[in-house]
Amino acid sequence: MPVRRSAIRYVFGRHDLLRTRFAISPLIELTAAAYVLRLPSQFPEHRPWVEEVAPRVAGLELGLVHAVNPLGRTVWPNFDAPPPVLPHPRIEDELDRVAATDRELVRSDIRRGYPEGVPPEAQPFLDDPATAVAVLVEQSRALWEAALAPWWQRMSAFLEGEIAARARRLATVGSEAAFAGLDPTLTWDGQELVVSPVRMASRRVDLDGRGLLLIPSVLAWAVWPRVDPPWEPALTYQPPGVGDLWLQSAGDGALEELVGRRRALLLRSLQRPASTRTLSARTGWSPGGVNSHLSVLRRTGLVVRRREGREVVYSRTAAGDALASG
């Protein structure tokens, strides 16, 4: 008799495909980092990043971060990394969302994540959730600054490129092309997106007009289905090619010395083509300032521009690629 494999089935209704969207989640990257740094041998593609980051993280107190991200389990708490409500939120805004989590939701989520009984390291979330969450946020912020902040511009550019490419396929080719290649565990028949096998219990998730949030991630592995209320249905996946992000040290300053810090950052950010608006949102600089630097990079032959619909999109030339890669 064949063994029945567990599966998560996202069932699409009439309007759900139109409401399927993408987002980047700094909190999910933070959660994934907490696992990768504790299990480095399982993630050889991230070895250069781990080797650079591990000494910075070694002295941090991360007890509550680890308590909400336990190892070797099939269920775990989710309140520390809820699906984002904006396409590309700032880490500070996302940490504010965690800090504002309803205290009873914290308790129920911890109990759901530890159905056999809450261990001592997670007990503070039951005894005094307000204080525990405040400490969790501070520990998460420290982990972010040590492990992810130096790399975030590059990670963001990579993820935005993935979203742009897959969104174009969704718009021009259709749903089959948009879901193709997300992960070998996924199948799509035009009505159901099935994740199988999974380590969690089988679930049928009727989207009911909510659509599905797709979250590409650098550090997450395989796919992470998100199906538990009160959060919207979501699916985290890892795009191909993430290992290439770590081939150049985040602290290399030669390019900055040559073209200036801001132009160097823009050139590196153009690992995937982007518009002025996208680069402005990514850097926090004014569109005028971004345009001024792009104009210099274009006149020196490091970037080119082309029109896509209503936007002008910039990309690196071969010379720009060579310079940005050192």
C-alpha positions in Angstrom: 0.0 0.0 0.0 1.6 3.4 -1.0 2.5 5.8 1.7 0.5 9.0 1.6 2.7 12.0 1.8 1.6 15.1 3.8 0.8 18.2 1.6 -0.3 21.8 1.9 -2.9 22.6 -0.8 -3.5 26.3 -1.6 -6.9 26.3 -3.4 -7.4 29.3 -5.8 -10.8 30.7 -6.5 -11.9 33.0 -9.3 -9.9 36.1 -8.2 -7.1 34.6 -6.2 -4.5 34.5 -9.0 -5.1 38.2 -9.7 -4.5 38.9 -6.0 -1.3 36.9 -5.8 1.6 39.2 -5.0 5.2 39.3 -3.9 7.0 40.8 -1.0 10.4 40.9 0.7 10.5 40.1 4.4 13.5 41.2 6.5 11.9 39.3 9.5 11.9 36.0 7.6 15.6 36.5 6.6 16.3 37.2 10.3 14.4 34.0 11.3 16.3 32.0 8.7 19.6 33.5 9.8 18.9 32.2 13.3 18.8 28.6 11.9 21.6 28.9 9.4 24.1 30.2 12.0 23.3 27.3 14.4 23.5 24.6 11.6 26.1 25.9 9.2 27.2 22.5 7.9 23.7 22.0 6.5 23.9 25.1 4.3 27.2 25.0 2.4 26.0 27.6 -0.1 26.1 30.2 2.8 29.6 29.3 4.1 31.3 32.6 3.1 28.5 34.5 4.9 28.6 32.3 8.0 32.4 32.6 8.2 32.2 36.4 8.2 29.2 36.8 10.4 29.7 34.1 13.1 32.4 36.0 15.0 30.1 39.1 15.2 27.2 37.0 16.5 29.2 34.9 19.0 28.9 37.3 21.9 25.2 38.2 21.5 22.5 37.1 23.8 19.9 35.4 21.6 18.1 33.1 24.0 14.6 34.3 23.1 15.4 34.4 19.4 16.3 30.8 19.6 13.3 29.9 21.7 10.9 31.1 19.0 13.0 29.5 16.3 13.5 26.0 17.8 15.6 23.4 16.0 14.3 20.0 14.8 10.6 20.6 14.9 7.6 20.3 12.6 5.7 23.3 14.1 7.1 26.5 15.5 5.8 29.9 16.6 5.2 32.5 13.8 4.5 35.8 15.6 8.2 36.8 15.4 8.1 36.8 11.5 4.6 37.5 10.3 4.1 37.9 6.5 4.8 41.5 5.5 1.9 43.8 4.7 4.1 46.0 2.4 6.1 44.9 -0.6 9.4 46.0 0.8 9.2 47.0 4.5 12.0 48.4 6.6 13.3 46.2 9.4 12.5 48.8 12.1 8.9 48.9 11.0 8.7 45.1 11.0 10.2 45.0 14.5 7.6 47.5 15.6 4.9 45.1 14.3 6.4 42.3 16.4 6.5 44.6 19.5 2.8 45.3 19.1 1.7 41.7 18.8 -1.3 41.0 21.0 -0.1 39.3 24.2 -2.7 36.6 24.1 -1.7 35.8 20.5 1.9 35.5 21.7 0.8 33.0 24.4 -1.4 30.9 22.0 1.3 30.9 19.3 3.9 29.7 21.8 1.6 26.9 22.9 0.9 25.9 19.3 4.6 25.8 18.6 5.2 23.5 21.6 2.2 21.2 21.7 4.0 18.7 24.0 4.7 21.4 26.6 6.5 24.7 26.7 10.2 24.4 27.6 11.8 26.7 30.2 13.6 28.8 27.6 10.2 29.8 26.1 8.3 30.1 29.4 8.9 33.9 29.6 6.4 34.3 26.7 3.7 32.8 28.8 4.6 34.3 32.2 5.2 37.9 31.0 4.7 38.2 27.3 5.0 42.0 27.2 8.5 41.9 28.7 9.6 38.8 26.7 8.5 40.3 23.4 10.3 43.6 24.2 13.5 41.6 24.9 13.0 39.5 21.8 12.8 42.6 19.7 16.1 43.9 21.1 17.8 40.6 20.6 16.4 40.5 17.0 17.7 44.0 16.3 21.2 43.1 17.6 21.2 40.0 15.3 20.1 42.1 12.4 22.9 44.7 12.9 25.5 42.0 13.3 24.5 39.5 10.6 22.3 41.1 8.0 22.6 44.9 7.9 26.0 44.9 6.1 24.5 42.7 3.4 21.0 44.0 3.1 21.4 46.2 0.1 22.8 43.4 -1.9 20.2 40.9 -0.7 17.4 43.3 -1.5 18.7 43.9 -5.0 18.8 40.1 -5.6 15.3 39.6 -4.3 13.8 42.6 -6.2 15.3 41.1 -9.4 13.7 37.8 -8.7 10.3 39.5 -8.0 10.5 41.6 -11.2 11.4 38.6 -13.4 8.7 36.3 -11.9 6.0 39.1 -12.0 6.8 39.7 -15.7 6.3 36.0 -16.4 3.0 36.0 -14.4 1.8 39.0 -16.5 3.0 37.9 -19.9 3.0 34.1 -19.9 0.5 33.1 -17.2 0.2 31.4 -13.9 2.1 28.2 -14.9 5.2 30.2 -15.7 5.0 32.2 -12.5 4.9 29.1 -10.3 7.3 27.1 -12.4 10.7 26.6 -10.9 9.8 27.9 -7.4 10.7 24.6 -5.9 10.7 20.9 -6.9 8.1 20.2 -4.1 5.5 22.4 -5.8 2.9 21.4 -8.4 0.3 23.7 -10.0 -2.7 22.5 -12.0 -4.4 25.8 -12.6 -6.5 25.7 -9.5 -4.4 24.2 -6.7 -0.8 25.0 -5.7 0.4 21.9 -3.8 3.5 21.7 -1.6 4.5 18.0 -1.0 6.0 16.5 1.0 6.0 18.8 4.0 7.1 18.2 7.6 3.9 19.6 9.0 0.4 18.1 9.0 -1.6 18.1 5.7 -3.8 21.2 5.3 -6.2 22.5 2.7 -6.1 26.3 2.5 -8.9 28.0 0.6 -7.7 31.4 -0.4 -11.2 32.8 -0.7 -10.3 35.9 -2.6 -7.3 36.8 -0.4 -4.7 35.7 -3.0 -1.3 34.2 -2.0 1.7 36.1 -0.8 4.9 34.8 -2.4 8.1 35.7 -0.4 11.5 35.0 -2.0 14.2 34.6 0.5 18.0 34.4 0.4 18.5 32.4 3.7 15.3 30.4 3.9 15.6 26.9 2.5 13.2 24.8 0.5 9.7 26.3 0.9 8.0 27.6 4.1 4.2 27.4 3.9 2.4 29.9 6.1 -1.2 28.8 6.7 -2.1 29.7 10.3 -4.5 32.6 11.2 -4.5 35.4 11.9 -1.9 35.9 9.2 -2.6 35.9 5.5 -1.7 32.7 3.5 1.9 33.0 2.3 4.7 30.9 0.8 8.4 31.6 1.3 10.8 30.1 -1.3 14.5 30.4 -2.2 15.4 31.6 -5.7 18.3 30.0 -7.5 21.8 31.6 -7.4 21.8 32.8 -3.8 25.3 31.5 -3.2 26.7 34.0 -5.6 25.8 36.8 -3.2 28.6 35.9 -0.8 31.4 35.8 -3.4 32.4 39.4 -2.7 33.1 40.7 0.8 30.6 43.3 2.0 33.5 45.3 3.5 35.5 45.6 0.3 36.0 49.4 -0.2 38.0 49.5 -3.4 35.0 50.4 -5.6 34.0 53.1 -3.1 37.4 54.7 -3.4 37.2 54.7 -7.2 33.7 56.1 -7.8 32.5 57.2 -4.4 30.4 55.5 -1.8 26.9 56.4 -3.2 27.7 55.5 -6.8 29.4 52.3 -5.7 26.2 51.4 -3.8 24.0 52.1 -6.8 26.3 50.1 -9.1 26.1 47.1 -6.8 22.4 47.6 -6.4 22.0 47.1 -10.1 22.8 43.5 -9.9 19.3 43.3 -11.2 17.8 46.1 -13.4 15.9 48.7 -11.5 14.1 52.1 -12.0 15.0 55.3 -10.3 11.9 54.9 -8.2 13.0 51.5 -7.1 16.5 52.6 -6.4 15.2 55.6 -4.4 13.1 53.4 -2.2 15.9 50.9 -1.8 18.5 53.5 -0.7 16.3 56.1 1.0 17.8 58.8 -1.2 15.7 61.3 -3.2 14.9 60.4 -6.9 16.8 63.5 -8.0 19.9 62.4 -6.1 19.7 58.9 -7.5 19.3 60.3 -11.1 22.3 62.6 -10.6 24.5 59.6 -9.7 23.0 57.4 -12.4 23.8 60.1 -15.0 27.5 60.0 -14.1 27.5 56.2 -14.2 25.8 56.2 -17.6 28.2 58.8 -19.1 31.2 56.7 -18.0 29.7 53.6 -19.6 29.0 51.6 -16.5 25.2 51.6 -16.8 22.6 51.8 -19.6 19.0 52.7 -19.5 15.9 51.5 -21.4 12.2 52.2 -21.2 9.8 49.6 -19.8 6.2 50.9 -20.0 6.1 54.1 -18.1 9.4 53.7 -16.3 13.1 54.0 -17.3 15.0 51.0 -16.1 18.8 51.0 -15.5 21.1 48.1 -15.8 24.9 47.5 -15.6 27.0 47.2 -18.7 29.7 44.5 -19.0 32.2 47.1 -17.7 29.9 47.9 -14.8 29.6 44.2 -14.0 33.3 43.8 -14.0 33.9 46.8 -11.8 31.1 45.9 -9.3 32.5 42.4 -9.0 36.0 43.6 -8.2 
